[in-house]
């Protein structure tokens, strides 16, 4: 992101970047800034640990079966012509 190097990485800025997905701009620089902030900030470090733990548990959990016609319904919705 333009001007990212001049902007201090704060908890609020970290949340803003995570929500925006960093828009793919200067992704490596943003990732380094986020990692550095998490290493220095006990609050964000705790939140990152909790999120990582939650995601790991989610990935290990048994996933319920999807409705048998879900794929067809999604394709029907996605292929509809926009209504004028």
Secondary structure as UniProt FT lines:
FT   TURN            2..3
FT   HELIX           4..6
FT   HELIX           11..20
FT   HELIX           21..24
FT   TURN            25..26
FT   HELIX           27..40
FT   HELIX           42..60
FT   TURN            68..69
FT   HELIX           70..79
//
